Each structure stands twice: as C-alpha cells, then as structure tokens.
Amino acid sequence: NVKAGSPLAKALADMVESRLPPGQLSDVSYLLHEEYEARMHRLVGGASIVRREGLKQLSGGNTYVLPYVREEYAELAKLLRLSPAQPRAAHRGLIATQHSSGAELLLVDRRQSEGWLPREEQWLPHP
C-alpha cells in the first residue's frame, strides 16, 4: 500500500534486500547481548574519531566513530542515506553502519555515550 513515486516508495527502493534463500540465515549468536556488547566495545576502542567535515575522506576497511546529537540526526541521515526517522537501530546511543567508502561508521549519540566516547566528547547533564 505504498504509492508509487512517494518518498516512502523511493526509500524502500533504495533498501538492500537479503539474497539468502529462506532458512539459510547463518549463525547470529553474535547478536546475543554479551557478544554484541563485547564486539561493539572492540570496534569503538579501535576506531578513529571523525567529524562530519571528514566524512568524505574515510578509507574503506577502517572503522570510524562520528559523535552526534539527535538534533543533527536528520541531516546526517540524509548525508549517509540512513532512515530519516528517529535512530531506531541505536543500541545505547550507538548506530553501526557502513559508509559508501566501505569503512565501518559508528554514530554515537553524545548524550548516551558513556562507555563509548572519551569524556571530552560526551555531553553530560549539568550536576
């Protein structure tokens, strides 16, 4: 029930679909909480922090962390071709995606960044 040519139809046309035959999903145990948390901490710990201005210079095969605040999300989503809706795929303020360069890009919400970002990159509530 999506009208042809509508913004939603265009967004859906850009989405990637799985090409796996039904029932051929591989081992997804890495998505269990403990394994997922450990993997995310390894990724963030080995990543370089990048600013929005540096997104055009990312190198494929590397991992980058882009600190952001939710007020910037809609604009970043457009730039990175992510869903413009609220960041639903966020896990404790972290969104993992792949940049067009092939680099792994981790968007980290500065307000929910404890454990992800260095203290100077975090936006903490006033005491």
N, CA, C and O of each residue as an XYZ file, in Angstrom:
508
protein
N       0.816     -1.190      0.000
C       0.000      0.000      0.000
C       0.861      1.256      0.000
O       0.551      2.231      0.685
N       1.926      1.226     -0.760
C       2.800      2.381     -0.874
C       2.598      2.989     -2.250
O       2.711      2.299     -3.264
N       2.302      4.271     -2.285
C       2.035      4.950     -3.547
C       3.323      5.083     -4.361
O       4.338      5.557     -3.850
N       3.280      4.671     -5.609
C       4.445      4.759     -6.495
C       4.910      6.209     -6.590
O       4.100      7.124     -6.738
N       6.214      6.404     -6.504
C       6.789      7.745     -6.614
C       6.802      8.531     -5.316
O       7.371      9.622     -5.267
N       6.186      8.002     -4.258
C       6.170      8.704     -2.976
C       7.547      8.628     -2.332
O       8.348      7.768     -2.701
N       7.841      9.510     -1.377
C       9.138      9.430     -0.683
C       9.372      8.066     -0.034
O      10.500      7.572     -0.022
N       8.312      7.455      0.506
C       8.465      6.134      1.120
C       8.814      5.096      0.057
O       9.674      4.246      0.291
N       8.173      5.147     -1.092
C       8.470      4.206     -2.178
C       9.919      4.345     -2.619
O      10.590      3.348     -2.884
N      10.398      5.573     -2.697
C      11.801      5.807     -3.086
C      12.752      5.259     -2.023
O      13.765      4.641     -2.351
N      12.426      5.485     -0.760
C      13.273      4.978      0.334
C      13.300      3.456      0.327
O      14.359      2.854      0.508
N      12.153      2.833      0.122
C      12.093      1.374      0.089
C      12.865      0.809     -1.097
O      13.477     -0.254     -0.991
N      12.840      1.507     -2.216
C      13.566      1.045     -3.410
C      15.072      1.071     -3.184
O      15.798      0.284     -3.792
N      15.551      1.959     -2.324
C      16.986      2.070     -2.040
C      17.469      1.053     -1.010
O      18.675      0.870     -0.848
N      16.553      0.394     -0.315
C      16.955     -0.531      0.741
C      17.530     -1.823      0.155
O      17.108     -2.292     -0.902
N      18.486     -2.369      0.862
C      19.112     -3.620      0.445
C      18.266     -4.780      0.939
O      17.796     -4.773      2.076
N      18.076     -5.768      0.088
C      17.329     -6.964      0.465
C      18.280     -8.149      0.556
O      19.248     -8.242     -0.198
N      17.996     -9.041      1.476
C      18.796    -10.252      1.604
C      18.604    -11.119      0.365
O      17.499    -11.242     -0.163
N      19.689    -11.708     -0.079
C      19.630    -12.620     -1.228
C      19.763    -14.074     -0.777
O      19.912    -14.973     -1.605
N      19.708    -14.302      0.544
C      19.801    -15.664      1.071
C      18.502    -16.419      0.812
O      17.416    -15.855      0.945
N      18.610    -17.683      0.445
C      17.387    -18.485      0.319
C      16.730    -18.629      1.696
O      17.426    -18.591      2.710
N      15.420    -18.792      1.751
C      14.746    -18.963      3.041
C      15.388    -20.088      3.852
O      15.721    -21.144      3.314
N      15.556    -19.848      5.143
C      16.122    -20.847      6.039
C      17.638    -20.931      6.002
O      18.214    -21.810      6.643
N      18.297    -20.046      5.276
C      19.749    -20.109      5.134
C      20.483    -19.037      5.941
O      21.635    -18.716      5.645
N      19.836    -18.496      6.932
C      20.468    -17.487      7.773
C      21.604    -18.132      8.549
O      21.433    -19.201      9.136
N      22.750    -17.492      8.553
C      23.912    -18.059      9.246
C      23.790    -17.869     10.758
O      22.769    -17.395     11.256
N      24.822    -18.238     11.461
C      24.860    -18.137     12.920
C      24.744    -16.676     13.345
O      25.579    -15.857     12.961
N      23.750    -16.344     14.111
C      23.539    -14.976     14.571
C      23.772    -14.846     16.077
O      23.274    -13.910     16.703
N      24.519    -15.771     16.651
C      24.771    -15.720     18.090
C      25.565    -14.475     18.484
O      25.558    -14.075     19.648
N      26.256    -13.856     17.505
C      26.991    -12.626     17.792
C      26.051    -11.483     18.174
O      26.502    -10.447     18.662
N      24.767    -11.663     17.959
C      23.794    -10.641     18.335
C      23.309    -10.783     19.777
O      22.607     -9.906     20.280
N      23.673    -11.869     20.439
C      23.322    -12.005     21.849
C      24.001    -10.894     22.640
O      25.092    -10.448     22.284
N      23.362    -10.453     23.700
C      23.787     -9.256     24.433
C      25.286     -9.227     24.753
O      25.968     -8.272     24.380
N      25.794    -10.216     25.411
C      27.206    -10.193     25.853
C      28.156    -10.124     24.664
O      29.096     -9.329     24.665
N      27.919    -10.953     23.649
C      28.785    -10.975     22.473
C      28.702     -9.652     21.720
O      29.713     -9.120     21.261
N      27.482     -9.129     21.600
C      27.276     -7.872     20.883
C      27.978     -6.716     21.592
O      28.665     -5.914     20.959
N      27.799     -6.636     22.910
C      28.454     -5.583     23.693
C      29.977     -5.655     23.531
O      30.628     -4.634     23.310
N      30.534     -6.847     23.640
C      31.983     -7.016     23.517
C      32.454     -6.588     22.128
O      33.473     -5.910     21.998
N      31.716     -6.982     21.096
C      32.092     -6.607     19.725
C      32.039     -5.096     19.544
O      32.951     -4.511     18.961
N      30.981     -4.456     20.038
C      30.858     -3.003     19.897
C      31.986     -2.278     20.633
O      32.529     -1.296     20.128
N      32.336     -2.763     21.827
C      33.435     -2.141     22.575
C      34.761     -2.291     21.832
O      35.575     -1.367     21.825
N      34.984     -3.447     21.207
C      36.210     -3.637     20.410
C      36.226     -2.682     19.216
O      37.251     -2.068     18.918
N      35.094     -2.563     18.542
C      35.018     -1.671     17.385
C      35.278     -0.220     17.773
O      36.099      0.463     17.160
N      34.568      0.240     18.797
C      34.726      1.632     19.239
C      36.148      1.880     19.726
O      36.736      2.919     19.426
N      36.702      0.931     20.474
C      38.053      1.086     21.014
C      39.124      1.180     19.943
O      40.154      1.820     20.155
N      38.900      0.552     18.796
C      39.884      0.575     17.723
C      39.592      1.594     16.641
O      40.289      1.642     15.627
N      38.563      2.413     16.845
C      38.132      3.362     15.818
C      38.762      4.735     15.999
O      39.162      5.117     17.098
N      38.838      5.461     14.899
C      39.278      6.859     14.925
C      38.041      7.742     14.981
O      37.031      7.438     14.347
N      38.113      8.827     15.730
C      37.002      9.772     15.782
C      37.081     10.653     14.545
O      38.146     11.149     14.179
N      35.941     10.833     13.915
C      35.857     11.659     12.713
C      34.767     12.706     12.929
O      33.795     12.469     13.647
N      34.939     13.838     12.315
C      33.932     14.900     12.348
C      33.157     14.834     11.032
O      33.607     14.224     10.062
N      32.033     15.446     11.018
C      31.186     15.451      9.821
C      31.955     15.942      8.596
O      31.780     15.422      7.494
N      32.801     16.938      8.796
C      33.571     17.504      7.682
C      34.533     16.479      7.083
O      34.922     16.601      5.921
N      34.916     15.475      7.862
C      35.875     14.486      7.403
C      35.260     13.252      6.773
O      35.981     12.323      6.408
N      33.942     13.222      6.638
C      33.275     12.027      6.118
C      33.670     11.692      4.684
O      33.610     10.528      4.285
N      34.070     12.686      3.909
C      34.442     12.421      2.513
C      35.823     11.803      2.377
O      36.185     11.328      1.301
N      36.604     11.804      3.464
C      37.957     11.260      3.413
C      38.111      9.908      4.106
O      39.233      9.497      4.400
N      37.025      9.221      4.367
C      37.121      7.935      5.055
C      37.734      6.883      4.138
O      37.522      6.892      2.925
N      38.496      5.981      4.740
C      39.146      4.905      3.987
C      38.436      3.587      4.248
O      38.197      3.219      5.398
N      38.098      2.879      3.178
C      37.469      1.570      3.295
C      38.340      0.634      4.113
O      39.567      0.708      4.053
N      37.711     -0.240      4.874
C      38.444     -1.190      5.699
C      38.761     -0.667      7.083
O      39.183     -1.436      7.946
N      38.569      0.618      7.317
C      38.814      1.213      8.633
C      37.493      1.436      9.357
O      36.421      1.386      8.753
N      37.588      1.682     10.664
C      36.410      1.945     11.485
C      36.524      3.346     12.071
O      37.579      3.746     12.562
N      35.420      4.084     12.010
C      35.376      5.461     12.488
C      34.185      5.653     13.414
O      33.146      5.011     13.260
N      34.359      6.553     14.383
C      33.282      6.960     15.281
C      32.937      8.403     14.966
O      33.811      9.269     14.935
N      31.659      8.658     14.732
C      31.163     10.006     14.474
C      30.254     10.413     15.629
O      29.107      9.970     15.680
N      30.731     11.245     16.561
C      29.859     11.729     17.631
C      28.794     12.665     17.042
O      29.092     13.474     16.163
N      27.569     12.552     17.526
C      26.487     13.412     17.043
C      25.488     13.638     18.171
O      25.559     12.984     19.211
N      24.569     14.554     17.964
C      23.432     14.740     18.874
C      22.161     14.589     18.036
O      22.178     14.803     16.824
N      21.083     14.225     18.680
C      19.874     13.876     17.928
C      19.360     15.031     17.068
O      18.691     14.797     16.062
N      19.661     16.264     17.449
C      19.235     17.406     16.636
C      19.923     17.398     15.263
O      19.420     18.008     14.320
N      21.047     16.726     15.147
C      21.784     16.641     13.882
C      21.421     15.395     13.075
O      21.832     15.257     11.923
N      20.650     14.487     13.681
C      20.444     13.182     13.063
C      19.779     13.256     11.693
O      20.224     12.577     10.768
N      18.738     14.052     11.536
C      18.022     14.096     10.257
C      18.963     14.497      9.120
O      18.925     13.918      8.035
N      19.800     15.488      9.383
C      20.749     15.932      8.360
C      21.820     14.862      8.086
O      22.182     14.623      6.934
N      22.318     14.225      9.148
C      23.297     13.147      8.970
C      22.675     11.972      8.227
O      23.312     11.365      7.366
N      21.431     11.654      8.561
C      20.744     10.540      7.906
C      20.650     10.784      6.403
O      20.861      9.870      5.606
N      20.339     11.999      6.027
C      20.250     12.332      4.602
C      21.625     12.197      3.943
O      21.747     11.622      2.861
N      22.635     12.720      4.589
C      24.000     12.675      4.066
C      24.508     11.242      3.921
O      25.191     10.917      2.950
N      24.170     10.377      4.898
C      24.666      8.999      4.920
C      23.668      7.997      4.330
O      23.935      6.796      4.301
N      22.523      8.493      3.862
C      21.469      7.659      3.278
C      20.934      6.631      4.277
O      20.777      5.452      3.959
N      20.658      7.114      5.499
C      20.049      6.300      6.549
C      18.575      6.675      6.651
O      18.141      7.668      6.066
N      17.817      5.892      7.383
C      16.410      6.222      7.599
C      16.316      7.567      8.302
O      16.977      7.780      9.319
N      15.499      8.482      7.770
C      15.397      9.812      8.392
C      14.598      9.819      9.687
O      14.627     10.802     10.427
N      13.883      8.730      9.969
C      13.119      8.657     11.215
C      14.095      8.643     12.383
O      15.310      8.607     12.187
N      13.570      8.672     13.569
C      14.451      8.618     14.731
C      15.363      7.399     14.613
O      14.972      6.395     14.018
N      16.556      7.471     15.164
C      17.508      6.360     15.017
C      17.065      5.117     15.778
O      17.497      4.896     16.909
N      16.214      4.312     15.172
C      15.644      3.133     15.821
C      16.646      2.009     16.007
O      16.484      1.172     16.895
N      17.670      1.981     15.185
C      18.632      0.882     15.270
C      19.720      1.160     16.308
O      20.687      0.405     16.414
N      19.567      2.225     17.060
C      20.579      2.579     18.047
C      20.588      1.597     19.213
O      19.539      1.164     19.691
N      21.771      1.262     19.652
C      21.964      0.419     20.839
C      22.753      1.253     21.829
O      23.944      1.497     21.640
N      22.084      1.687     22.885
C      22.708      2.544     23.888
C      23.391      3.748     23.239
O      24.505      4.116     23.611
N      22.712      4.355     22.266
C      23.233      5.553     21.624
C      24.184      5.294     20.480
O      24.747      6.243     19.936
N      24.386      4.050     20.093
C      25.348      3.712     19.043
C      24.621      3.116     17.840
O      23.814      2.198     17.987
N      24.910      3.641     16.656
C      24.370      3.116     15.407
C      25.552      2.672     14.551
O      26.434      3.474     14.246
N      25.572      1.413     14.168
C      26.639      0.894     13.311
C      26.122      0.837     11.882
O      25.058      0.275     11.623
N      26.878      1.420     10.954
C      26.503      1.401      9.549
C      27.762      1.336      8.700
O      28.876      1.440      9.212
N      27.575      1.164      7.415
C      28.724      1.140      6.512
C      28.678      2.388      5.649
O      27.644      2.723      5.071
N      29.803      3.067      5.571
C      29.945      4.260      4.756
C      30.109      3.845      3.298
O      30.520      2.719      3.019
N      29.796      4.733      2.376
C      29.926      4.416      0.948
C      31.359      4.074      0.541
O      31.570      3.450     -0.499
N      32.341      4.471      1.342
C      33.747      4.153      1.070
C      34.082      2.703      1.430
O      35.144      2.200      1.065
N      33.178      2.040      2.143
C      33.434      0.687      2.639
C      33.889      0.686      4.090
O      34.035     -0.375      4.696
N      34.115      1.869      4.649
C      34.513      1.979      6.053
C      33.317      1.672      6.948
O      32.170      1.932      6.584
N      33.602      1.118      8.121
C      32.558      0.920      9.124
C      32.436      2.238      9.887
O      33.429      2.776     10.377
N      31.212      2.751      9.982
C      30.971      4.034     10.627
C      30.047      3.818     11.812
O      28.961      3.258     11.670
N      30.486      4.267     12.984
C      29.711      4.142     14.211
C      29.259      5.531     14.638
O      30.080      6.352     15.050
N      27.977      5.797     14.545
C      27.434      7.066     15.018
C      27.142      6.902     16.500
O      26.454      5.962     16.899
N      27.659      7.803     17.313
C      27.478      7.707     18.760
C      26.830      8.986     19.269
O      27.374     10.080     19.116
N      25.657      8.829     19.879
C      24.941      9.957     20.462
C      25.724     10.457     21.667
O      25.958      9.709     22.616
N      26.125     11.708     21.629
C      26.939     12.291     22.710
C      26.232     12.242     24.057
O      26.889     12.194     25.096
N      24.895     12.255     24.055
C      24.145     12.248     25.313
C      24.029     10.848     25.919
O      23.722     10.714     27.104
N      24.269      9.814     25.128
C      24.171      8.433     25.612
C      25.490      7.711     25.405
O      25.506      6.507     25.150
N      26.580      8.426     25.510
C      27.871      7.900     25.056
C      28.769      7.346     26.147
O      29.919      6.999     25.878
N      28.271      7.257     27.363
C      29.118      6.741     28.432
C      29.597      5.335     28.082
O      28.791      4.456     27.776
N      30.885      5.132     28.128
C      31.464      3.852     27.764
C      31.828      3.759     26.293
O      32.559      2.854     25.892
N      31.323      4.690     25.478
C      31.636      4.683     24.049
C      32.629      5.772     23.675
O      33.569      5.520     22.921
N      32.429      6.978     24.193
C      33.259      8.122     23.789
C      34.160      8.574     24.925
O      33.840      8.373     26.097
N      35.306      9.194     24.575
C      36.125      9.824     25.624
C      35.290     10.906     26.316
O      34.396     11.493     25.707
N      35.581     11.157     27.555
C      34.787     12.115     28.350
C      34.629     13.476     27.679
O      33.565     14.090     27.760
N      35.684     13.949     27.017
C      35.614     15.281     26.392
C      34.660     15.321     25.195
O      34.293     16.408     24.749
N      34.256     14.175     24.670
C      33.317     14.113     23.556
C      31.874     13.929     24.031
O      30.941     14.079     23.242
N      31.683     13.609     25.305
C      30.357     13.339     25.847
C      29.637     14.634     26.227
O      30.268     15.616     26.619
N      28.342     14.622     26.107
C      27.502     15.709     26.603
C      26.785     15.170     27.835
O      25.843     14.386     27.721
N      27.227     15.585     28.988
C      26.675     15.105     30.249
C      25.713     16.137     30.836
O      25.892     17.334     30.611
N      24.698     15.701     31.584
C      23.789     16.666     32.207
C      24.541     17.504     33.243
O      25.511     17.052     33.852
N      24.068     18.726     33.422
C      24.665     19.592     34.436
C      24.373     19.022     35.814
O      23.259     18.562     36.065
N      25.355     19.043     36.715
C      25.127     18.486     38.058
C      24.102     19.279     38.861
O      23.810     18.929     40.004
